[in-house]
Amino acid sequence: MAHRRDTSGESTHERILRVAAEIFARKGYHATGVAELGEAAGLQRGALYYHIRSKEDLLYDLSKRHVEEALERGRAVVTQDIPATEKLRALAREHLRIMAARCDEVTVVIREMHALSGKRATQLTALRDEYENLFAEVLRAGVREGVFASADRVVVLGVLGMFNWTHVWLDTERGPLSPEDIADRLTDLVIHGQLRPTGHVAQPTAAPAAEPAPATIP
């Protein structure tokens, strides 16, 4: 569940994008009609088409806005002069902040991007690939620094996929952890894995008490 946004002062176009993201995320792109979008945005069909060209353009516009915001934040992290492990952590934190703030848009991009066609699909794919390359660049830097074992495509997609999948269960309004807390835990999993330190001898212990989940799965 995303944070509740302050929608005061938003333009009509911004309201349409927000409402479209909410409905596409809940019902799916193909199951949503233009009339439903207009009603939810408080616009008649003619007024809606004054602001959008087509439903597919609406999907493209809201997806593009999300990916471009993620790219802007990610580029600012990658250009910092810090070690790769710190850079990965900072990139993960920005990623999870966006996930929490724009969960509907994230869900739509991940689940509905295939519905785009032609030039729109090509352009959004290029933006997505550029964002993916930010993670690849950080992992490659870690390999050069001798702290990461690999930065091949399987590793890159695996790491990014782990962060992306949080859109399914992330609920910072109900869970005890912040987006930054969750990002740190997942980053630690990437950096350190689940293995205990070398030489550690495991001792039988009682099952630990269940820790409150950072989120709930519907």
Backbone as ProteinMPNN parsed JSONL, in Angstrom:
{"seq_chain_A": "MAHRRDTSGESTHERILRVAAEIFARKGYHATGVAELGEAAGLQRGALYYHIRSKEDLLYDLSKRHVEEALERGRAVVTQDIPATEKLRALAREHLRIMAARCDEVTVVIREMHALSGKRATQLTALRDEYENLFAEVLRAGVREGVFASADRVVVLGVLGMFNWTHVWLDTERGPLSPEDIADRLTDLVIHGQLRPTGHVAQPTAAPAAEPAPATIP", "coords_chain_A": {"N_chain_A": [[0.845, -1.193, 0.0], [0.603, 2.164, -0.864], [1.9, 5.319, 0.353], [-0.468, 7.744, 1.461], [-1.262, 10.29, -0.754], [-0.83, 13.826, -0.999], [-3.16, 15.41, -2.69], [-3.99, 17.895, -3.203], [-4.135, 20.787, -5.174], [-3.285, 19.532, -7.497], [-3.063, 19.251, -11.057], [-5.556, 18.887, -13.688], [-4.677, 16.986, -15.546], [-2.747, 15.627, -14.043], [-4.423, 14.546, -12.1], [-5.903, 12.772, -13.661], [-3.882, 10.971, -14.441], [-3.17, 9.937, -11.936], [-5.582, 8.721, -11.076], [-5.928, 6.87, -13.152], [-3.692, 5.22, -12.769], [-4.348, 4.1, -10.283], [-6.689, 2.645, -10.917], [-5.874, 0.979, -13.069], [-3.94, -0.52, -11.702], [-5.511, -1.858, -9.873], [-7.579, -3.187, -11.342], [-6.519, -3.904, -13.775], [-5.158, -3.099, -16.983], [-6.45, -3.787, -19.455], [-8.988, -4.433, -18.591], [-10.144, -2.106, -17.877], [-12.241, 0.537, -18.707], [-12.595, 3.47, -20.821], [-14.714, 5.153, -20.135], [-15.054, 4.544, -17.447], [-12.657, 5.512, -16.409], [-12.991, 8.257, -16.888], [-15.232, 8.819, -15.29], [-14.211, 8.249, -12.719], [-12.288, 10.213, -12.565], [-13.842, 12.4, -12.546], [-14.763, 13.524, -14.934], [-16.42, 14.184, -18.017], [-16.744, 12.15, -20.985], [-15.923, 13.563, -23.328], [-14.486, 15.676, -22.211], [-12.451, 14.267, -20.985], [-11.049, 13.235, -23.185], [-10.02, 15.556, -24.1], [-7.8, 15.924, -22.612], [-6.315, 13.602, -22.886], [-5.031, 11.435, -25.467], [-5.523, 8.758, -26.053], [-6.355, 5.626, -24.437], [-4.119, 4.014, -24.37], [-2.068, 5.874, -24.675], [-2.347, 7.139, -22.251], [-1.562, 5.096, -20.486], [1.09, 4.927, -21.307], [2.022, 7.532, -20.661], [1.784, 7.675, -17.814], [3.428, 5.568, -17.078], [5.891, 6.3, -18.188], [6.416, 8.65, -16.772], [6.852, 7.641, -14.196], [9.141, 5.932, -14.571], [11.034, 7.745, -15.495], [11.307, 9.4, -13.253], [12.422, 7.562, -11.455], [14.804, 7.055, -12.801], [16.061, 9.578, -12.692], [16.529, 9.874, -9.936], [18.091, 7.612, -9.524], [20.356, 8.046, -11.177], [21.529, 10.183, -9.825], [22.479, 8.889, -7.581], [24.294, 6.973, -8.607], [26.341, 8.525, -9.67], [27.721, 9.393, -7.486], [30.725, 9.561, -5.529], [31.404, 7.039, -4.007], [31.925, 3.861, -2.286], [31.054, 0.751, -3.947], [29.317, -0.94, -2.487], [28.036, 0.836, -0.735], [26.874, 2.434, -2.605], [25.076, 0.695, -3.842], [23.347, 0.266, -1.702], [22.308, 2.853, -1.333], [21.053, 3.206, -3.8], [19.135, 1.207, -3.651], [17.606, 2.172, -1.526], [16.491, 4.503, -2.639], [14.982, 3.296, -4.617], [13.1, 1.795, -3.127], [11.843, 3.856, -1.764], [10.473, 5.108, -3.843], [8.861, 2.965, -4.587], [7.183, 2.817, -2.342], [5.964, 5.328, -2.375], [4.784, 5.496, -4.9], [3.286, 3.176, -5.509], [1.13, 2.215, -7.055], [1.721, 3.119, -9.696], [4.138, 1.761, -10.085], [3.27, -0.896, -9.986], [1.647, -0.929, -12.261], [3.515, -0.395, -14.337], [5.202, -2.659, -14.152], [3.409, -4.761, -14.532], [1.744, -4.148, -16.718], [3.153, -3.129, -18.85], [3.616, -4.538, -21.186], [1.385, -4.085, -22.714], [1.734, -1.863, -24.226], [2.445, -0.577, -27.511], [4.297, -0.426, -30.641], [6.018, 2.639, -31.191], [5.743, 3.692, -28.619], [6.125, 1.463, -26.937], [8.774, 0.843, -27.601], [10.155, 3.153, -26.747], [9.609, 3.217, -23.976], [10.721, 0.804, -23.183], [13.401, 1.328, -23.68], [13.905, 3.28, -21.719], [13.423, 1.759, -19.414], [15.457, -0.16, -19.679], [17.659, 1.489, -19.407], [17.407, 2.207, -16.752], [17.712, -0.295, -15.537], [20.356, -0.686, -16.197], [21.658, 0.997, -14.433], [21.748, -0.432, -12.025], [23.267, -2.57, -12.959], [25.664, -1.249, -13.53], [26.52, -0.457, -10.97], [26.881, -2.966, -9.755], [28.889, -4.001, -11.418], [30.91, -2.216, -10.786], [31.354, -3.022, -8.182], [32.425, -5.557, -8.637], [34.84, -4.841, -9.864], [35.99, -3.588, -7.685], [36.429, -5.731, -6.123], [34.57, -6.721, -4.325], [32.124, -7.799, -5.045], [31.009, -10.84, -6.487], [30.016, -11.308, -9.048], [28.582, -9.757, -11.954], [26.886, -10.46, -13.935], [24.175, -10.87, -16.317], [22.144, -12.447, -15.2], [22.546, -12.118, -12.455], [22.173, -9.347, -12.218], [19.462, -9.035, -13.059], [18.29, -10.658, -11.161], [18.838, -9.328, -8.723], [17.596, -6.81, -9.159], [15.029, -7.74, -9.653], [14.333, -8.769, -7.147], [14.11, -6.44, -5.596], [12.095, -5.161, -7.08], [9.89, -6.867, -6.733], [8.819, -6.233, -4.338], [6.634, -4.645, -4.673], [4.412, -6.193, -4.52], [3.951, -6.906, -1.879], [4.632, -4.786, -0.209], [3.823, -2.627, 2.414], [3.88, -0.005, 3.97], [2.324, 1.484, 5.625], [1.063, -0.185, 7.387], [2.983, -1.951, 8.253], [5.902, -2.355, 10.436], [8.332, -1.437, 9.498], [10.277, 0.971, 7.712], [10.501, 2.171, 4.255], [13.252, 2.535, 3.808], [14.361, 0.887, 5.781], [13.563, -1.646, 4.868], [14.838, -1.671, 2.387], [17.504, -1.685, 3.253], [17.654, -4.176, 4.524], [17.225, -5.932, 2.372], [19.385, -5.207, 0.786], [21.502, -6.003, 2.419], [21.073, -8.71, 2.228], [21.786, -9.153, -0.438], [24.508, -8.396, -0.358], [25.682, -9.873, 1.762], [24.378, -12.297, 1.844], [22.814, -15.274, 3.175], [24.466, -16.806, 4.629], [26.245, -17.824, 7.53], [29.025, -16.259, 9.266], [32.353, -17.345, 8.327], [33.672, -20.114, 10.061], [31.927, -20.015, 12.11], [30.137, -21.851, 14.461], [27.189, -23.412, 14.451], [24.724, -23.444, 16.963], [22.25, -25.434, 18.53], [19.129, -23.926, 18.866], [16.193, -22.537, 20.367], [13.188, -22.092, 18.522], [12.939, -18.898, 17.099], [10.956, -16.115, 18.215], [8.21, -15.02, 16.3], [8.827, -12.423, 14.069], [7.414, -9.199, 13.62], [5.93, -8.749, 10.479], [7.201, -6.828, 7.696], [5.301, -6.051, 6.007], [2.065, -6.751, 4.638], [0.497, -9.432, 2.922], [-1.997, -9.353, 0.616]], "CA_chain_A": [[0.0, 0.0, 0.0], [1.404, 3.368, -0.961], [1.551, 6.424, 1.233], [-1.527, 8.607, 0.94], [-0.668, 11.489, -1.335], [-1.524, 15.107, -0.934], [-3.596, 15.675, -4.069], [-4.437, 19.281, -3.334], [-3.352, 21.564, -6.12], [-2.877, 18.805, -8.691], [-3.746, 19.651, -12.28], [-6.49, 17.886, -14.208], [-3.904, 15.892, -16.153], [-2.155, 14.852, -12.954], [-5.503, 13.767, -11.487], [-6.216, 11.669, -14.582], [-2.801, 9.993, -14.327], [-3.267, 9.282, -10.627], [-6.756, 7.852, -11.086], [-5.656, 5.77, -14.085], [-2.76, 4.296, -12.112], [-5.085, 3.383, -9.241], [-7.623, 1.68, -11.5], [-5.091, -0.02, -13.801], [-3.288, -1.397, -10.732], [-6.525, -2.674, -9.196], [-8.394, -3.996, -12.254], [-5.805, -4.277, -14.981], [-5.305, -2.14, -18.082], [-7.432, -4.202, -20.457], [-10.317, -4.525, -17.983], [-10.581, -0.758, -17.527], [-12.784, 1.284, -19.828], [-12.387, 4.918, -20.822], [-15.816, 5.771, -19.399], [-14.755, 4.356, -16.023], [-11.59, 6.456, -16.071], [-13.56, 9.591, -16.848], [-16.093, 8.939, -14.109], [-13.36, 8.294, -11.529], [-11.58, 11.499, -12.566], [-14.823, 13.468, -12.501], [-14.791, 14.176, -16.239], [-17.199, 13.586, -19.083], [-15.886, 11.515, -21.99], [-15.325, 14.576, -24.186], [-13.494, 16.416, -21.43], [-11.316, 13.374, -20.773], [-10.254, 13.175, -24.413], [-9.327, 16.843, -24.264], [-6.535, 15.819, -21.877], [-5.564, 12.422, -23.32], [-5.293, 11.055, -26.85], [-6.076, 7.41, -26.037], [-6.059, 4.908, -23.197], [-2.739, 3.552, -24.442], [-1.213, 7.028, -24.381], [-2.43, 7.348, -20.804], [-0.68, 4.084, -19.904], [2.47, 5.328, -21.605], [2.379, 8.745, -19.929], [1.989, 7.422, -16.387], [4.587, 4.682, -16.962], [7.075, 7.093, -18.51], [6.669, 9.567, -15.663], [7.436, 6.87, -13.093], [10.489, 5.454, -14.888], [11.92, 8.913, -15.567], [11.608, 9.81, -11.883], [13.352, 6.574, -10.916], [16.086, 7.289, -13.462], [16.667, 10.801, -12.164], [17.034, 9.577, -8.596], [19.149, 6.617, -9.633], [21.564, 8.666, -11.726], [22.143, 10.993, -8.769], [23.191, 7.963, -6.699], [25.393, 6.296, -9.307], [27.433, 9.465, -9.913], [28.419, 9.707, -6.236], [32.036, 8.945, -5.36], [31.346, 6.204, -2.813], [32.126, 2.446, -2.626], [29.928, 0.096, -4.618], [28.35, -1.451, -1.522], [27.244, 1.971, -0.265], [26.093, 2.909, -3.748], [23.959, -0.23, -3.996], [22.409, 0.532, -0.621], [21.631, 4.124, -1.623], [20.174, 2.972, -4.949], [18.012, 0.414, -3.147], [16.748, 3.047, -0.726], [15.694, 5.333, -3.554], [14.039, 2.396, -5.291], [12.012, 1.464, -2.204], [11.07, 5.084, -1.505], [9.553, 5.268, -4.969], [7.882, 1.892, -4.467], [6.219, 3.172, -1.304], [5.232, 6.547, -2.741], [4.093, 5.343, -6.186], [3.085, 1.732, -5.664], [0.218, 1.939, -8.178], [2.458, 3.286, -10.947], [5.104, 0.664, -10.182], [2.509, -2.096, -10.332], [1.206, -0.815, -13.649], [4.671, -0.541, -15.227], [5.682, -4.043, -14.119], [2.394, -5.725, -14.965], [0.996, -3.779, -17.918], [4.013, -2.524, -19.874], [3.506, -5.304, -22.427], [0.226, -3.624, -23.477], [2.149, -0.784, -25.123], [2.818, -1.049, -28.84], [5.002, 0.493, -31.525], [7.006, 3.595, -30.69], [5.599, 3.826, -27.172], [6.783, 0.306, -26.333], [10.219, 0.983, -27.822], [10.68, 4.23, -25.912], [9.569, 2.853, -22.561], [11.699, -0.261, -22.999], [14.722, 1.974, -23.607], [14.012, 3.896, -20.393], [13.539, 0.674, -18.439], [16.793, -0.741, -19.815], [18.608, 2.45, -18.848], [17.331, 2.084, -15.294], [18.328, -1.579, -15.213], [21.794, -0.546, -16.338], [22.196, 1.63, -13.229], [22.08, -1.523, -11.107], [24.379, -3.307, -13.556], [26.865, -0.435, -13.372], [26.946, -0.538, -9.57], [27.384, -4.317, -9.511], [30.184, -4.125, -12.105], [31.884, -1.475, -9.982], [31.675, -3.886, -7.049], [33.326, -6.605, -9.125], [36.155, -4.213, -10.024], [36.524, -3.311, -6.355], [36.705, -7.003, -5.476], [33.618, -7.019, -3.252], [31.043, -8.597, -5.601], [31.54, -11.962, -7.259], [29.567, -11.321, -10.439], [27.629, -8.733, -12.378], [26.311, -10.893, -15.202], [22.775, -10.473, -16.479], [21.315, -13.188, -14.254], [22.696, -11.461, -11.157], [21.54, -8.02, -12.294], [18.011, -9.201, -13.079], [17.895, -11.234, -9.884], [18.859, -8.273, -7.707], [16.543, -5.844, -9.457], [13.755, -8.42, -9.478], [14.043, -8.861, -5.716], [13.61, -5.127, -5.174], [10.836, -4.877, -7.769], [8.788, -7.699, -6.274], [8.233, -5.669, -3.122], [5.358, -3.986, -4.965], [3.34, -7.134, -4.226], [3.663, -7.012, -0.44], [5.036, -3.601, 0.547], [2.726, -1.911, 3.056], [4.57, 0.742, 5.02], [1.352, 2.069, 6.541], [0.683, -1.188, 8.383], [4.157, -2.652, 8.747], [6.737, -1.565, 11.35], [9.574, -1.016, 8.861], [10.208, 2.016, 6.685], [11.09, 1.735, 2.98], [14.705, 2.483, 3.952], [14.672, -0.318, 6.556], [13.398, -2.808, 3.991], [15.924, -1.603, 1.406], [18.741, -2.09, 3.916], [17.628, -5.624, 4.743], [17.413, -6.604, 1.09], [20.766, -4.96, 0.357], [22.347, -6.903, 3.215], [20.909, -10.047, 1.657], [22.609, -9.185, -1.65], [25.934, -8.258, -0.042], [26.176, -10.891, 2.692], [23.67, -13.554, 1.732], [22.257, -15.808, 4.407], [25.459, -17.669, 5.269], [26.876, -17.318, 8.74], [30.451, -16.008, 9.059], [33.234, -18.51, 8.293], [34.152, -20.524, 11.363], [30.849, -19.991, 13.092], [29.548, -23.155, 14.733], [25.793, -23.212, 14.809], [24.258, -24.112, 18.168], [20.788, -25.604, 18.522], [18.407, -22.901, 19.608], [14.743, -22.604, 20.255], [12.674, -21.308, 17.397], [12.756, -17.496, 17.501], [9.606, -15.568, 18.146], [7.916, -14.451, 14.986], [9.037, -10.981, 13.987], [6.343, -8.555, 12.836], [6.267, -8.626, 9.059], [7.265, -5.449, 7.232], [4.177, -5.778, 5.134], [1.077, -7.812, 4.59], [0.144, -9.89, 1.578], [-3.465, -9.416, 0.554]], "C_chain_A": [[0.876, 1.237, 0.0], [1.003, 4.37, 0.11], [0.4, 7.205, 0.614], [-0.911, 9.911, 0.459], [-1.506, 12.715, -1.036], [-1.875, 15.486, -2.368], [-4.1, 17.1, -4.242], [-3.534, 20.019, -4.315], [-2.919, 20.817, -7.357], [-3.692, 19.275, -9.896], [-4.714, 18.556, -12.722], [-5.747, 16.706, -14.797], [-3.264, 15.021, -15.089], [-3.206, 13.992, -12.265], [-5.869, 12.571, -12.359], [-5.148, 10.576, -14.477], [-2.897, 9.218, -13.022], [-4.418, 8.283, -10.603], [-6.535, 6.652, -12.001], [-4.722, 4.748, -13.452], [-3.481, 3.463, -11.062], [-5.975, 2.294, -9.844], [-6.881, 0.596, -12.288], [-4.445, -1.013, -12.838], [-4.288, -2.352, -10.095], [-7.22, -3.646, -10.142], [-7.62, -4.552, -13.437], [-6.108, -3.311, -16.108], [-6.442, -2.523, -19.022], [-8.846, -4.252, -19.896], [-10.896, -3.157, -17.633], [-11.059, -0.026, -18.776], [-12.548, 2.781, -19.691], [-13.475, 5.626, -20.029], [-15.574, 5.672, -17.892], [-13.666, 5.321, -15.564], [-12.141, 7.873, -15.938], [-14.411, 9.814, -15.612], [-15.264, 9.077, -12.839], [-12.624, 9.626, -11.416], [-12.54, 12.681, -12.503], [-14.946, 14.234, -13.799], [-15.734, 13.441, -17.185], [-16.24, 13.057, -20.152], [-15.183, 12.545, -22.877], [-14.242, 15.36, -23.474], [-12.257, 15.567, -21.19], [-10.422, 13.347, -22.005], [-9.605, 14.514, -24.753], [-7.934, 16.762, -23.638], [-5.694, 14.613, -22.29], [-5.927, 12.097, -24.763], [-5.956, 9.68, -26.924], [-5.728, 6.756, -24.705], [-4.612, 4.419, -23.2], [-1.755, 4.693, -24.181], [-1.207, 7.338, -22.892], [-1.536, 6.354, -20.071], [0.784, 4.464, -20.114], [2.891, 6.527, -20.761], [2.644, 8.457, -18.456], [3.187, 6.5, -16.162], [5.883, 5.455, -17.174], [7.424, 8.027, -17.355], [7.335, 8.838, -14.508], [8.877, 6.48, -13.384], [11.468, 6.623, -14.957], [12.265, 9.433, -14.172], [12.616, 8.856, -11.241], [14.75, 6.768, -11.508], [16.803, 8.509, -12.892], [17.273, 10.555, -10.778], [18.213, 8.614, -8.66], [20.441, 7.188, -10.17], [22.292, 9.479, -10.66], [22.935, 10.121, -7.803], [24.443, 7.427, -7.378], [26.577, 7.234, -9.547], [28.182, 9.851, -8.64], [29.742, 8.953, -6.151], [32.081, 8.19, -4.031], [31.558, 4.754, -3.228], [30.857, 1.809, -3.195], [28.89, -0.432, -3.638], [27.454, -0.333, -1.003], [26.342, 2.493, -1.383], [24.88, 2.007, -3.978], [22.906, 0.018, -2.919], [21.612, 1.819, -0.891], [20.661, 3.971, -2.784], [18.932, 2.195, -4.511], [17.061, 1.277, -2.326], [15.887, 3.946, -1.606], [14.623, 4.491, -4.239], [12.842, 2.11, -4.387], [11.198, 2.699, -1.815], [10.044, 5.316, -2.611], [8.475, 4.196, -4.922], [6.785, 2.274, -3.477], [5.345, 4.343, -1.727], [4.369, 6.363, -3.987], [3.827, 3.867, -6.49], [2.171, 1.403, -6.841], [0.949, 2.044, -9.513], [3.457, 2.148, -11.156], [4.399, -0.615, -10.617], [2.1, -2.083, -11.795], [2.374, -1.022, -14.609], [5.111, -1.997, -15.3], [4.687, -4.988, -14.78], [1.786, -5.427, -16.321], [1.846, -3.215, -19.058], [3.885, -3.233, -21.22], [2.347, -4.838, -23.298], [0.571, -2.479, -24.42], [2.605, -1.36, -26.458], [3.636, 0.01, -29.57], [6.032, 1.364, -30.84], [6.943, 3.744, -29.181], [6.335, 2.69, -26.454], [8.304, 0.424, -26.436], [10.821, 2.021, -26.886], [10.684, 3.854, -24.435], [10.552, 1.726, -22.263], [13.103, 0.318, -22.876], [14.929, 2.627, -22.243], [14.192, 2.834, -19.312], [14.927, 0.057, -18.473], [17.861, 0.186, -19.234], [18.603, 2.378, -17.323], [17.972, 0.779, -14.837], [19.85, -1.464, -15.252], [22.435, 0.182, -15.151], [22.601, 0.569, -12.211], [23.262, -2.329, -11.643], [25.692, -2.563, -13.364], [27.412, -0.509, -11.949], [27.528, -1.923, -9.259], [28.73, -4.54, -10.201], [31.281, -3.379, -11.347], [32.303, -2.303, -8.771], [32.595, -5.028, -7.429], [34.741, -6.045, -9.278], [36.811, -3.928, -8.678], [36.842, -4.587, -5.576], [35.735, -7.381, -4.374], [32.419, -7.835, -3.742], [31.635, -9.668, -6.509], [31.185, -11.88, -8.734], [28.626, -10.157, -10.694], [27.035, -9.138, -13.716], [24.805, -10.62, -15.199], [21.849, -11.191, -15.502], [21.36, -12.521, -12.876], [21.973, -10.115, -11.161], [20.021, -8.145, -12.236], [17.501, -9.791, -11.772], [17.824, -10.186, -8.786], [17.724, -7.284, -7.935], [15.164, -6.47, -9.268], [13.356, -8.541, -8.014], [13.486, -7.537, -5.198], [12.253, -4.825, -5.81], [9.655, -5.637, -7.171], [8.169, -7.183, -4.983], [6.909, -4.971, -3.41], [4.169, -4.877, -4.629], [2.957, -7.082, -2.741], [4.0, -5.766, 0.383], [3.826, -2.862, 1.103], [3.303, -1.154, 4.244], [3.607, 1.433, 5.981], [0.985, 1.107, 7.656], [1.892, -1.903, 8.985], [5.027, -1.758, 9.612], [8.0, -1.003, 10.707], [9.328, 0.052, 7.806], [10.736, 1.464, 5.366], [12.604, 1.613, 3.07], [15.131, 1.245, 4.736], [14.61, -1.558, 5.675], [14.512, -2.843, 2.949], [17.231, -2.077, 2.015], [18.779, -3.598, 4.129], [17.863, -6.386, 3.439], [18.827, -6.398, 0.563], [21.73, -5.846, 1.13], [22.26, -8.331, 2.685], [21.739, -10.198, 0.392], [24.094, -9.233, -1.292], [26.454, -9.444, 0.755], [25.514, -12.248, 2.541], [23.097, -13.99, 3.065], [23.237, -16.725, 5.13], [25.997, -17.017, 6.534], [28.359, -17.087, 8.465], [31.259, -17.289, 9.096], [33.738, -18.835, 9.693], [33.083, -20.541, 12.428], [30.279, -21.39, 13.238], [28.124, -22.935, 15.223], [25.432, -24.025, 16.035], [22.742, -24.275, 18.088], [20.128, -24.543, 19.388], [16.924, -23.114, 19.449], [14.305, -21.755, 19.085], [12.442, -19.881, 17.856], [11.308, -17.081, 17.398], [9.4, -14.921, 16.802], [8.082, -12.95, 15.032], [7.904, -10.361, 13.197], [6.777, -8.367, 11.387], [6.305, -7.168, 8.658], [6.078, -5.064, 6.369], [3.189, -6.914, 5.226], [0.785, -8.167, 3.155], [-1.362, -10.047, 1.537], [-3.956, -10.842, 0.386]], "O_chain_A": [[1.806, 1.333, 0.8], [-0.078, 4.286, 0.694], [0.301, 7.316, -0.609], [-0.138, 10.551, 1.172], [-2.721, 12.64, -0.849], [-1.001, 15.837, -3.161], [-4.583, 17.466, -5.313], [-2.311, 19.879, -4.277], [-2.243, 21.396, -8.208], [-4.858, 19.647, -9.767], [-4.694, 17.443, -12.196], [-6.13, 15.556, -14.583], [-3.24, 13.798, -15.223], [-2.933, 12.853, -11.888], [-6.116, 11.479, -11.847], [-5.475, 9.39, -14.429], [-2.727, 7.999, -12.998], [-4.256, 7.144, -10.166], [-6.916, 5.534, -11.656], [-4.938, 3.543, -13.584], [-3.253, 2.258, -10.959], [-6.013, 1.167, -9.351], [-7.223, -0.582, -12.186], [-4.403, -2.211, -13.118], [-3.967, -3.506, -9.811], [-7.432, -4.806, -9.788], [-8.017, -5.554, -14.032], [-7.207, -2.762, -16.176], [-7.293, -1.695, -19.349], [-9.81, -4.125, -20.651], [-12.022, -3.067, -17.143], [-10.354, 0.02, -19.784], [-12.331, 3.292, -18.592], [-13.195, 6.595, -19.323], [-15.86, 6.613, -17.152], [-13.739, 5.879, -14.469], [-11.804, 8.597, -15.001], [-14.329, 10.858, -14.965], [-15.562, 9.91, -11.982], [-12.366, 10.11, -10.314], [-12.109, 13.831, -12.417], [-15.2, 15.439, -13.796], [-15.828, 12.215, -17.15], [-15.079, 13.462, -20.216], [-13.989, 12.419, -23.148], [-13.205, 15.675, -24.058], [-11.139, 16.082, -21.19], [-9.199, 13.426, -21.898], [-8.728, 14.576, -25.614], [-7.006, 17.441, -24.076], [-4.483, 14.603, -22.067], [-7.013, 12.448, -25.227], [-6.84, 9.456, -27.751], [-4.91, 7.27, -23.943], [-3.955, 4.408, -22.159], [-0.725, 4.493, -23.536], [-0.187, 7.751, -22.339], [-0.83, 6.729, -19.135], [1.607, 4.336, -19.207], [3.99, 6.542, -20.207], [3.629, 8.946, -17.903], [3.889, 6.637, -15.16], [6.85, 5.283, -16.432], [8.595, 8.175, -17.003], [8.276, 9.354, -13.906], [9.75, 6.674, -12.539], [12.612, 6.498, -14.52], [13.394, 9.861, -13.934], [13.549, 9.291, -10.566], [15.753, 6.657, -10.803], [18.007, 8.471, -12.641], [18.392, 10.981, -10.494], [19.203, 8.775, -7.947], [21.517, 6.853, -9.675], [23.521, 9.468, -10.596], [23.95, 10.56, -7.262], [25.524, 7.429, -6.79], [27.714, 6.768, -9.619], [29.18, 10.568, -8.711], [29.857, 7.833, -6.649], [32.705, 8.633, -3.067], [31.392, 4.429, -4.404], [29.744, 2.273, -2.952], [27.695, -0.378, -3.927], [26.248, -0.526, -0.846], [25.215, 2.93, -1.149], [23.788, 2.492, -4.273], [21.707, -0.017, -3.199], [20.397, 1.859, -0.698], [19.569, 4.539, -2.761], [17.819, 2.488, -4.947], [15.843, 1.125, -2.424], [14.697, 4.127, -1.346], [13.489, 4.938, -4.412], [11.697, 2.177, -4.834], [9.997, 2.597, -1.565], [8.896, 5.674, -2.347], [7.306, 4.477, -5.187], [5.6, 2.075, -3.746], [4.141, 4.356, -1.473], [3.328, 7.008, -4.115], [4.108, 3.382, -7.586], [2.404, 0.424, -7.551], [0.817, 1.166, -10.366], [3.604, 1.637, -12.266], [4.871, -1.325, -11.505], [2.195, -3.098, -12.486], [2.239, -1.749, -15.594], [5.364, -2.515, -16.387], [5.077, -5.906, -15.502], [1.353, -6.346, -17.016], [1.316, -2.864, -20.112], [4.028, -2.608, -22.271], [2.309, -5.148, -24.489], [-0.209, -2.157, -25.316], [3.09, -2.489, -26.526], [3.668, 1.176, -29.179], [6.818, 0.895, -30.016], [7.975, 3.906, -28.529], [7.068, 2.919, -25.492], [9.026, 0.141, -25.48], [11.879, 1.794, -26.299], [11.647, 4.137, -23.722], [11.154, 1.704, -21.19], [13.902, -0.146, -22.062], [16.016, 2.535, -21.673], [15.011, 2.99, -18.406], [15.513, -0.219, -17.426], [18.841, -0.27, -18.645], [19.649, 2.474, -16.681], [18.703, 0.763, -13.846], [20.547, -2.071, -14.439], [23.624, 0.004, -14.889], [23.67, 0.658, -11.607], [24.148, -2.725, -10.885], [26.718, -3.176, -13.07], [28.622, -0.611, -11.748], [28.548, -2.033, -8.579], [29.613, -5.191, -9.643], [32.422, -3.835, -11.269], [33.47, -2.289, -8.379], [33.451, -5.427, -6.64], [35.716, -6.681, -8.879], [38.031, -4.014, -8.542], [37.447, -4.535, -4.506], [36.029, -8.263, -3.568], [31.761, -8.497, -2.94], [32.624, -9.439, -7.206], [31.955, -12.327, -9.584], [27.969, -9.644, -9.788], [26.713, -8.283, -14.542], [24.244, -10.19, -14.191], [20.876, -10.606, -15.027], [20.332, -12.381, -12.214], [21.251, -9.787, -10.22], [19.365, -7.449, -11.46], [16.403, -9.46, -11.325], [16.869, -10.154, -8.009], [16.979, -6.96, -7.01], [14.241, -5.817, -8.782], [12.177, -8.429, -7.677], [12.507, -7.518, -4.452], [11.361, -4.293, -5.148], [8.545, -5.11, -7.108], [7.104, -7.648, -4.578], [6.133, -4.726, -2.486], [3.05, -4.39, -4.469], [1.782, -7.201, -2.393], [3.674, -5.713, 1.569], [2.911, -2.51, 0.359], [3.221, -1.612, 5.384], [4.023, 1.916, 7.034], [0.633, 1.536, 8.755], [1.823, -2.403, 10.108], [4.914, -0.534, 9.542], [8.675, -0.171, 11.312], [8.317, 0.04, 7.104], [11.355, 0.4, 5.35], [13.188, 0.702, 2.485], [16.138, 0.618, 4.408], [15.492, -2.415, 5.728], [15.066, -3.903, 2.658], [17.99, -2.795, 1.366], [19.819, -4.228, 3.937], [18.609, -7.365, 3.41], [19.406, -7.303, -0.038], [22.676, -6.384, 0.554], [23.246, -9.068, 2.691], [22.334, -11.251, 0.165], [24.847, -10.022, -1.861], [27.532, -9.966, 0.469], [26.024, -13.246, 3.05], [22.917, -13.179, 3.973], [22.883, -17.35, 6.13], [26.178, -15.801, 6.59], [28.902, -17.662, 7.522], [30.902, -18.226, 9.811], [34.176, -17.948, 10.426], [33.311, -21.03, 13.534], [29.972, -22.044, 12.241], [27.897, -22.346, 16.279], [25.805, -25.195, 16.127], [22.035, -23.374, 17.638], [20.546, -24.307, 20.522], [16.463, -23.78, 18.523], [14.988, -20.802, 18.707], [11.815, -19.662, 18.893], [10.538, -17.622, 16.604], [10.324, -14.338, 16.234], [7.548, -12.28, 15.916], [7.467, -10.934, 12.199], [7.874, -7.877, 11.118], [5.552, -6.353, 9.19], [5.88, -3.893, 6.045], [3.474, -7.94, 5.843], [0.819, -7.309, 2.272], [-1.937, -10.791, 2.332], [-5.162, -11.076, 0.316]]}, "name": "protein", "num_of_chains": 1, "seq": "MAHRRDTSGESTHERILRVAAEIFARKGYHATGVAELGEAAGLQRGALYYHIRSKEDLLYDLSKRHVEEALERGRAVVTQDIPATEKLRALAREHLRIMAARCDEVTVVIREMHALSGKRATQLTALRDEYENLFAEVLRAGVREGVFASADRVVVLGVLGMFNWTHVWLDTERGPLSPEDIADRLTDLVIHGQLRPTGHVAQPTAAPAAEPAPATIP"}
